[in-house]
């Protein structure tokens, strides 16, 4: 081999390549002159040949190229500029197949080229290349290459399936019905649990584990949810909660029709209802976008989506059972919304008799009572006063005069009993239910211990002071009490 080319010789070789002088370049090589171009000549013969698309010249130069790095560079450039013929030439003359990403190969959309790389040992698993290519390129040829790979590499079936399911979850999150349908046809599993493609690097974190079914419920596309064909055996409660987070009424209605239980929590409360209330706080995105003042209250029409979703859940028996942190967060949300929306929400929560306790706690603080002070007529129609007491329908119908069966109870004695032991024990001793004892106490105006009284007393904690037995003006009851004494 002769000495390296001078700058003048390098420029001459580049000029021959630019002019397409194949035979003169071949004669140059036969004469023993090197192909290495000095640094001061910015172009290289191979780069010029590839840019011109002169296949025979690229073939000639690669055949006599001694440097592995240059061959690998040709392979990379051929993939970037989608030149399959040059890719094959680079591989034929020794380019390292591992020097390029398999994802770059898939992104060419060339099924035959992908098959060539797979035959030569390309890695179809590392970095989830099929999942990324499906989502980025969105070409049916990628599905074909995926199926080809599964057939040729059955040992990688489970890992390839993970990539298909990951892409399916991502398309469900995107709300892309067309590609969800295609991936379902290709074997995607909507029930497998794992991350979406955007969170692939957090695959081991349980917080990022999800299913295509759950992601579809947050897509605001009920047809997409139906395409995945959920059934009663699926975790409908988790799906309902996801749909509620976006207050998607159509998806909520579909899941409730399937049999989703809105009261999924151990205490009988509704996670979905709490998610809808959280959505109430950020549906009015204009508040954040335009930095409205703190005194601004969101009008009802700007949170209509969430109001409809809450109404639907309440109609299906959803119960609001908040803990202290949830109560405080809910109050902060409602303070930023017009009071009539707050009263409407309270009315929905009171649809279920078990929701009264939550409403009473909601209205317990002075600021919340002040917030709804201008809506007293609406509150009155709900049986509420601003002292947060909920007047239930059964209480409104109670006749102040005790029923005949109640007259067998000694008022003073019953008062002593309910303050001496839990009502369940008192009821058992009298052969009636706890509800009956509660009704007697209510009609005879006998104060009962507050909720949690006996638990605190058992634990040795400070309890509420026992109130005096108030006078009861019913003449018949007074006469009965005297006759028993």
C-alpha positions in Angstrom: 0.0 0.0 0.0 1.4 3.4 -1.0 1.5 6.4 1.2 -1.8 8.2 2.2 -3.4 10.5 -0.3 -2.4 14.1 -0.4 -5.1 16.8 -0.3 -4.8 17.2 -4.1 -5.2 13.5 -4.7 -8.1 13.3 -2.3 -9.9 16.1 -4.1 -9.3 14.3 -7.4 -10.8 11.0 -6.1 -13.8 12.8 -4.8 -14.2 14.6 -8.2 -14.1 11.2 -10.0 -16.9 9.9 -7.7 -19.0 13.0 -8.2 -18.7 12.6 -12.0 -19.6 8.9 -11.8 -16.4 7.7 -13.3 -16.7 4.1 -12.2 -13.9 2.7 -14.4 -11.5 5.4 -13.5 -12.2 4.8 -9.8 -11.7 1.1 -10.3 -8.4 1.8 -12.1 -7.4 4.1 -9.2 -7.9 1.1 -6.8 -6.1 -1.3 -9.0 -3.1 1.0 -9.1 -2.8 0.5 -5.3 -3.7 4.0 -4.3 -5.5 4.3 -0.9 -9.1 5.4 -0.5 -8.5 7.3 2.8 -9.2 11.0 2.3 -7.2 13.5 4.4 -9.2 15.6 6.9 -8.9 18.8 5.0 -11.1 17.3 2.2 -14.5 17.4 3.8 -16.2 14.9 1.4 -15.5 11.2 1.2 -15.9 8.9 -1.9 -18.5 6.7 -0.2 -20.6 9.7 0.9 -20.6 11.1 -2.6 -21.5 7.8 -4.1 -24.4 7.2 -1.7 -25.8 10.7 -2.2 -25.8 10.2 -5.9 -27.4 6.7 -5.6 -24.7 5.1 -7.8 -25.2 1.5 -6.6 -22.2 0.0 -8.5 -19.8 2.7 -7.2 -21.0 2.1 -3.6 -20.5 -1.6 -4.2 -16.9 -1.0 -5.5 -15.9 1.3 -2.7 -17.3 -0.9 0.1 -15.6 -4.0 -1.4 -12.3 -2.3 -1.0 -13.0 -0.4 2.2 -10.7 -1.7 5.0 -12.2 0.3 7.9 -14.9 -1.3 10.0 -16.1 2.1 11.3 -16.6 3.3 7.8 -18.7 0.2 6.9 -20.8 0.7 10.0 -21.3 4.4 9.1 -22.6 3.4 5.7 -25.1 1.0 7.3 -26.3 3.7 9.7 -26.7 6.3 6.9 -28.4 3.9 4.6 -31.1 3.2 7.3 -31.5 6.9 8.1 -32.1 7.8 4.4 -34.1 4.6 3.8 -31.8 3.1 1.2 -32.5 -0.7 1.5 -30.1 -1.6 -1.3 -27.2 0.1 0.4 -28.1 -1.5 3.7 -27.8 -4.9 2.0 -24.4 -3.9 0.5 -23.1 -2.8 3.8 -24.1 -6.0 5.5 -22.7 -8.0 2.6 -19.3 -6.4 3.0 -19.1 -6.8 6.8 -20.9 -4.0 8.5 -21.7 -4.9 12.1 -25.4 -5.5 12.5 -25.2 -4.5 16.2 -23.9 -1.1 15.3 -27.5 0.1 14.5 -30.6 0.0 16.6 -33.2 -2.6 15.6 -35.8 0.2 16.0 -34.2 2.1 13.2 -34.5 -1.0 11.1 -38.2 -1.3 11.9 -38.8 2.3 11.2 -37.9 1.7 7.5 -41.2 -0.2 7.2 -39.4 -2.7 5.0 -40.6 -6.1 6.0 -38.0 -8.0 4.0 -35.2 -5.9 5.4 -36.4 -6.5 9.0 -36.5 -10.2 8.2 -32.9 -10.0 7.0 -31.7 -8.3 10.2 -33.6 -10.9 12.3 -31.9 -13.7 10.4 -28.5 -12.1 11.0 -29.1 -12.0 14.8 -30.6 -8.5 15.5 -32.1 -8.2 19.0 -35.9 -7.7 18.8 -36.3 -7.4 22.6 -34.0 -4.8 24.1 -35.5 -1.4 24.3 -39.0 -2.6 23.2 -38.4 -1.9 19.5 -41.7 -3.4 18.2 -43.8 -1.4 20.7 -42.0 1.8 19.8 -42.2 1.2 16.1 -45.9 0.3 16.2 -46.7 3.6 18.1 -44.3 5.9 16.1 -44.6 4.6 12.6 -48.2 3.2 12.7 -47.7 1.1 9.7 -49.3 -2.3 9.1 -46.0 -3.7 7.9 -44.7 -3.5 11.5 -47.5 -5.8 12.5 -46.4 -8.2 9.7 -42.8 -8.0 10.9 -44.0 -8.7 14.5 -45.9 -11.8 13.4 -43.0 -12.9 11.3 -40.7 -12.6 14.4 -43.1 -14.6 16.6 -43.2 -17.4 14.0 -39.4 -17.5 13.6 -38.5 -17.0 17.2 -41.1 -18.9 19.3 -38.6 -18.8 22.3 -39.3 -15.0 22.5 -43.1 -15.3 22.3 -43.8 -14.0 25.9 -41.4 -11.0 25.6 -42.8 -10.1 22.2 -46.3 -10.3 23.6 -45.3 -7.9 26.3 -44.3 -5.4 23.6 -47.6 -5.8 21.8 -49.6 -5.3 25.1 -47.5 -2.3 25.9 -48.3 -0.7 22.6 -52.0 -1.6 23.0 -52.1 0.1 26.4 -50.5 3.2 24.9 -53.0 3.4 22.0 -55.8 3.0 24.5 -54.4 5.9 26.5 -54.3 7.9 23.2 -57.9 6.9 22.4 -56.9 5.6 18.9 -59.7 3.2 18.1 -58.3 2.1 14.7 -54.9 1.0 16.1 -56.5 -0.6 19.2 -58.6 -2.7 16.8 -55.5 -3.6 14.7 -53.5 -4.7 17.8 -56.4 -6.7 19.2 -56.5 -8.5 15.8 -52.8 -9.1 16.1 -53.2 -10.7 19.5 -52.9 -7.9 22.0 -54.2 -8.7 25.5 -56.3 -5.9 27.0 -56.1 -7.6 30.5 -52.4 -8.0 30.9 -50.9 -5.7 33.5 -47.8 -3.5 32.8 -46.8 0.1 31.9 -47.8 2.1 28.9 -45.1 2.7 26.4 -44.3 6.2 27.8 -43.6 4.6 31.2 -41.6 1.6 29.9 -38.6 2.5 32.0 -40.8 2.3 35.1 -42.0 -1.2 34.5 -41.1 -2.5 38.0 -43.0 0.3 39.8 -46.5 -1.0 40.8 -47.8 2.6 40.6 -47.3 2.5 36.8 -48.9 -0.9 36.3 -52.1 -0.7 34.4 -54.2 -2.6 31.8 -55.5 -1.6 28.4 -59.0 -1.8 29.8 -58.2 0.7 32.5 -56.4 3.1 30.0 -59.4 2.8 27.7 -61.7 4.0 30.4 -59.7 7.2 30.6 -59.8 7.8 26.9 -63.2 9.5 26.8 -64.2 7.1 24.0 -66.9 4.6 25.0 -66.6 2.8 21.6 -63.0 2.0 22.4 -63.9 0.5 25.7 -66.6 -1.6 24.0 -64.0 -2.8 21.5 -62.0 -4.4 24.3 -65.1 -6.3 25.4 -65.0 -6.0 29.2 -67.1 -8.4 31.2 -68.2 -8.9 34.9 -65.1 -11.0 35.6 -62.9 -7.9 35.0 -62.1 -5.4 37.7 -65.0 -3.1 36.8 -64.6 -1.1 40.0 -61.1 0.0 39.0 -62.3 0.8 35.5 -65.2 2.8 36.9 -62.8 4.8 39.1 -60.6 5.6 36.0 -63.6 6.8 34.0 -64.7 8.9 37.0 -61.3 10.5 37.2 -62.1 12.1 33.8 -65.9 12.3 34.6 -66.7 10.5 31.3 -70.5 9.9 31.7 -70.8 7.7 28.6 -68.1 5.3 29.9 -69.5 5.4 33.4 -73.0 4.5 32.1 -71.6 1.6 30.1 -69.7 0.2 33.1 -72.6 0.6 35.4 -74.8 -1.2 32.9 -72.3 -4.0 32.9 -72.7 -4.4 36.7 -69.9 -2.2 38.1 -70.3 -1.6 41.8 -70.1 2.2 42.5 -69.5 1.5 46.2 -66.2 -0.5 46.0 -64.5 0.5 49.2 -64.4 -1.6 52.3 -66.4 1.0 54.3 -69.1 0.9 51.6 -68.0 4.3 50.1 -67.5 5.1 46.4 -64.0 5.7 45.0 -65.6 6.7 41.7 -67.7 9.4 43.4 -64.6 10.9 45.1 -62.7 10.9 41.8 -65.5 12.8 40.2 -65.4 15.4 42.9 -61.7 15.8 42.4 -62.3 16.3 38.7 -64.8 19.1 39.7 -61.8 21.0 40.9 -59.9 21.1 37.6 -62.5 20.9 34.9 -62.4 24.7 34.6 -58.9 24.8 33.1 -59.3 28.4 32.2 -58.9 29.3 35.9 -55.3 28.0 35.7 -54.6 29.2 32.1 -55.6 32.8 32.7 -54.6 33.0 36.4 -58.0 34.1 37.6 -58.1 35.8 41.0 -58.8 33.8 44.1 -62.2 35.5 44.5 -63.4 34.1 41.1 -65.9 31.3 41.5 -66.4 28.9 38.6 -69.9 29.0 37.1 -71.9 25.8 36.9 -71.8 25.5 33.1 -68.0 25.2 33.1 -68.2 22.1 35.2 -71.3 20.5 33.5 -69.4 17.4 32.6 -68.5 16.5 36.2 -72.0 17.5 37.4 -73.6 15.0 35.0 -71.2 12.3 36.0 -71.9 12.8 39.7 -75.6 12.8 39.1 -75.3 9.5 37.3 -73.3 7.9 40.1 -75.7 9.1 42.7 -78.6 7.7 40.7 -76.9 4.3 40.9 -76.5 4.5 44.7 -72.9 5.8 45.0 -72.2 6.7 48.7 -69.9 9.5 49.7 -67.9 8.5 52.9 -65.0 10.9 53.1 -62.1 10.8 55.5 -60.9 14.1 57.1 -58.3 14.7 54.3 -60.9 14.1 51.6 -63.3 16.5 53.4 -60.8 19.3 53.5 -59.9 18.8 49.8 -63.5 18.8 48.8 -64.2 22.0 50.7 -61.3 23.7 49.0 -62.7 22.6 45.6 -66.2 23.8 46.4 -65.1 27.2 47.7 -63.8 28.0 44.2 -67.2 27.1 42.6 -70.5 29.0 42.7 -72.6 28.1 45.7 -75.5 26.7 43.8 -73.3 24.0 42.4 -72.2 23.1 45.9 -75.9 22.8 46.9 -76.6 20.7 43.8 -73.8 18.4 44.8 -75.1 18.1 48.3 -78.5 17.2 46.9 -76.9 14.4 44.8 -75.0 13.1 47.8 -78.2 13.0 49.8 -79.9 10.7 47.3 -78.6 7.8 49.3 -79.5 7.9 53.0 -76.0 6.8 53.9 -74.7 10.1 52.5 -76.2 12.3 55.2 -73.2 11.8 57.5 -70.8 13.0 54.9 -72.9 16.1 54.1 -73.2 17.0 57.8 -69.4 16.8 58.1 -69.1 18.9 55.0 -71.3 21.7 56.4 -69.8 21.5 59.9 -67.2 24.3 59.3 -68.3 27.9 59.4 -66.7 28.8 56.1 -68.7 26.2 54.2 -71.9 27.4 55.9 -71.0 30.9 54.9 -70.3 29.8 51.3 -73.9 28.4 50.9 -75.6 31.0 53.0 -77.3 32.6 50.0 -78.9 29.3 49.0 -81.1 28.7 52.1 -84.3 28.0 50.0 -82.5 25.3 48.1 -81.1 23.9 51.3 -84.5 23.9 52.9 -85.9 21.8 50.0 -83.2 19.3 50.9 -84.1 19.3 54.5 -81.0 21.1 55.6 -80.4 24.1 57.9 -77.1 26.0 58.2 -76.4 24.2 61.5 -75.6 21.3 59.2 -78.4 19.1 60.6 -80.0 16.9 57.9 -83.7 16.4 58.5 -84.5 13.1 57.0 -87.9 12.2 55.5 -88.7 9.5 58.2 -88.1 12.1 60.9 -90.5 14.6 59.3 -93.3 12.0 59.3 -92.9 11.0 63.0 -95.9 11.8 65.0 -94.9 13.4 68.4 -97.3 11.0 70.0 -95.6 7.7 70.7 -97.1 4.6 69.1 -98.9 2.2 71.5 -96.1 -0.4 71.5 -93.7 2.2 72.7 -95.7 2.8 75.9 -94.3 -0.4 77.5 -90.9 1.3 77.9 -90.2 3.3 81.0 -88.7 6.5 79.8 -86.4 7.2 82.8 -85.3 3.6 82.9 -84.6 3.4 79.2 -82.6 6.7 79.5 -80.4 5.1 82.2 -80.0 1.9 80.1 -78.8 3.5 76.9 -76.2 5.5 78.9 -75.0 2.4 80.8 -74.3 0.0 77.8 -74.4 -0.1 74.0 -77.8 0.1 72.4 -77.4 -3.4 70.9 -77.3 -4.9 74.3 -80.3 -2.9 75.5 -82.2 -4.0 72.4 -81.3 -7.7 73.0 -82.6 -7.5 76.6 -85.9 -6.1 75.5 -86.2 -8.5 72.6 -86.3 -5.8 69.8 -83.9 -4.5 67.2 -81.4 -1.7 67.7 -83.4 0.3 65.1 -86.5 -0.1 67.3 -84.6 1.2 70.4 -83.3 4.2 68.4 -86.9 4.9 67.2 -88.2 4.8 70.8 -85.5 7.1 72.0 -86.3 9.5 69.2 -90.0 9.6 69.9 -89.7 9.8 73.6 -87.0 12.5 73.3 -84.4 10.4 75.1 -80.8 11.6 74.3 -78.4 8.8 73.2 -74.6 8.6 73.3 -73.0 10.1 70.2 -71.3 7.9 67.6 -68.0 6.5 68.9 -68.9 7.0 72.5 -68.5 3.4 73.6 -65.3 2.9 71.7 -63.7 5.9 73.4 -65.0 4.8 76.8 -63.5 1.3 76.3 -60.2 2.8 75.3 -60.2 5.0 78.4 -60.5 8.2 76.4 -62.4 11.3 77.3 -66.1 11.0 76.3 -69.0 13.4 75.9 -70.8 14.5 79.1 -74.1 12.7 79.7 -76.9 15.2 79.1 -80.0 15.5 81.4 -83.2 13.9 80.4 -85.3 16.7 79.0 -89.0 17.1 79.9 -91.5 15.3 77.6 -94.9 17.1 77.3 -97.0 14.2 76.0 -99.8 13.7 78.7 -100.4 10.1 77.8 -96.7 9.3 78.2 -96.5 11.1 81.5 -99.5 9.2 82.8 -98.0 5.9 81.7 -94.7 6.7 83.3 -96.4 7.5 86.7 -98.5 4.3 86.6 -95.3 2.2 86.0 -93.5 4.0 88.8 
